[in-house]
Amino acid sequence: MIDGLFKRHIDPLWEGAARPLARVLTANQVTVAGLLIVAAMSVAYLWHGSTLWYGIGLIFAFSADSMDGAVARLRGESSHFGGYLDAMVDRYQEMMVLAALATATGNWPAAFAVLGGSFLTSYAKARTAVEMPVSNSDWPDVFERQERIIYLCLLLIVNGLAWPWLQQHVDVMQAGLWLMALLCHATAIQRFFRARSLLRRHDNRQ
């Protein structure tokens, strides 16, 4: 939703931050670098075990990853393959983070539910595009990738800052992941109903 509704306001900010990168790296190199940074942060988290520092690290890692589109625009090298690579890398990044969290905290069912909802949200639009041409930007749904990133980073930081007495009564990470799973699947269902409406109108025009 954030990216869909505020893209024209956000893009100039990313482009300003990405100018130094655009001088030395291609957009695809920035995309791959973002994947490697997230992987390094996830391995480091498994070593130090602090969700606070993991959340802070991921803020910077995902910020760097978000600059690939800005670099592509600045260098005039936007391409279909670049968009495809970015989408694939996004999925791997989410998988890495959730796998690291599940390994460290044991919340495998919740992490799996989040990952499934995240992938279904992306698949709902991609599968619609197989059936008919669709806009890549006019899907301002509740819990898209930007919202998932922000939520996950905040959850990690809140869990790291949670007072001991709160952690004794509530598993903050587990509760946060289940809430995230609910939001992911609600968005996938939202996209299902949008796709149903679009596809029925498309069928009626044929």
HUMO-V984061 format. One line per field, one symbol per residue. ss: DSSP state (h for helix, s for strand, l for the rest). burial: + if it has 16 or more other ideal C-beta (glycine too) atoms within 10 Angstrom, else -. A space follows every 50 residues. Layout:
ss->???
burial->???
This chain:
ss->lhhhhhhhhhhhhhhhhhhhhhllllhhhhhhhhhhhhhhhhhhhhhhll hhhhhhhhhhhhhhhllhhhhhhhhllllhhhhhhhhhhhhhhhhhhhhh hhhhhllhhhhhhhhhhhhhhhhhhhhhhhhlllllllllllllhhhhhh hhhhhhhhhhhllhhhhhhllhhhhhhhhhhhhhhhhhhhhhhhhhhhhh hhhhhl
burial->--+----------++--+--++--++++-++-+++-+++-++--+----+ +-+++++++-++-+++++++++++-------++-++--++--++-+++++ ++-++-+--++-+++-++-+++-++--+-----+----+-+-+++++++- +++-++++++-+--------++++-+++-++-+++-++-++--++--+-- ------
